[in-house]
Amino acid sequence: MLNLSNLQSGYGAVQVLFDLSLTANAGEITCIMGRNGAGKTTTLKTIMGLLPLMSGKITLNDTDLATIPPHQISQSGVAYVPQGRRLFSELTVAQNLDVGLLHTPNKSDIREELLTLFPRLRDRLKQQADTLSGGEQQMLAMARALAIKPSVLLLDEPTEGLQPSMIDLIRDVVLKMKAQNLAVILVEQRIDAVLSIADQVVFVENGRSLETTDTDALRNEPEKLHRYLGV
Amino acid sequence: MTDTAKSNALHFGLLAALAIGFFILPTYHSGNLARIMILAIYAMGYNVLFGYTGLLSLGHALFFSAGMYGLGLTMHLGGWSPAPAFLAALIASSIVATVIGFLVLRTTGVAYMIVTLMFAQAGYLTILYFGTYTRGDEGFALKQATRQLIGLDLTDPIVRYYTALILFATALLLLAYIIRSPFGRTLIAIRENEERARMLGYNVTAIKLKAVILSGIISGASGAAYALLFGYAGATFATVQYSILPLLWVLVGGAGTTTGAFIGVLFMTYLIDYASGQTNAYLIVVGVVLVAVTLFLPHGIMGTLRNKYAGWLP
């Protein structure tokens, strides 16, 4: 279980998060929603230690993530797929996967698992990463993140700019991760996608978590979407 | 033919061509090639850091001169024979690289460049300050009688050439091996996206320190070999010019390619050689050619070849 408690964080002197709390449970998909600039991506970067935590607590089970360097946060089992994928563009698909697998025991088994999860990558193993389509790049970014066998998966707008068939594929993978008991934190703007897969939604505004609600309840209260997202 | 087989064919083909080069080329050019091979080792060391890890250093002359003086002083003042002196050079350059790496990796980007430049200047001034031992700018020559290794006279052109070739081959094959290894892939991953590499669980600072040390040792080996084979150590090799040269060689030859360092040194040496034979204003010619290379071959000679024609080029 990943627990964020009263986070305050930001970029240098510019504070973005003022009071953000949420709990992501294993086997659940937690979606962070909010308008642009609300602090969604900042939350994920703060969890990963990429931004300094000014105040608050981040714990993964009994481990205090705020006190360890970013590479150890990843080694603790938190995988992050950032917006824009950030692949190693000059490496091939196979080499990108191998870089992700270096710290993992049973490399060949996990590699096979990932290629079964993303069969399209199997046909592209020797292809340079920056020559893949947007959807394939997203698959590779997710596969590389999953290579560390995480217990928590952070996804920042994974379906942004993808065609519908790719969106369905990514959605299926996220649901499979949930079935494998991962705690998934998803930043997503597409309401239909959120309502179809998330277990709970955390609404964020001006760096504050205003309300956490389960998705079933949200379906019956569309006025909340209007209130927090303006839709 | 797999990419690895093609890559091996390229490396061994180049080494074979160099091996027969001594008997085919005129004496002047074989002498040049020996020097080019030694300086290419320096460029390869620089390439580990700049081409593969993405760290632009302006202070590599410090590592080159650490190797040069590590060997030179132990032989000149200590009376050591070449083999232990060469080992001392490797140890000296690794110590210097470890200390400098530990300090400079606290900085990034432009600050990193400036700090490396400052440390190299400090090294140059240290050589001048201890002029009693180093003989400062004037430097010192290593006596011919001391430059003997297992009964071979290293001042003999053929012995010098093949010693340079053995050292060059060792560095080239080592680099090719490292780049294909998980460590090499990690260096490229850091160059491509440092933050992402960190997010995959890599201790980026520790890996970059290893890269600095590896780069420093290879550069130091080159400095030591230069002093041993050409019989001279001087403060000129610690100046900023010798920090800029490997950057130029690697940029011209192709950063992040295994053979680019050699091609860069070869190209620059013969460009200067030819232009200076034609005009006293040869630096203008060199400058114009470098601008043209930058414009038309932005990834260097081997980098452009790889991007346009042969994606397998290592």
Interface residues (C-beta under 8 A of the other chain):
Chain A: M48 L50 P69 P70 H71 Q72 S74 Q75 A79 Y80 P82 R86 L87 F88 S89 E90 L91 Q95 D98 V99 G100 L102 H103 Q128 R144 A145 A147 I148
Chain B: P182 R185 T186 I188 A189 E192 N193 E195 R196 A197 R198 M199 L200 G201 Y202 N203 V204 G256 G311
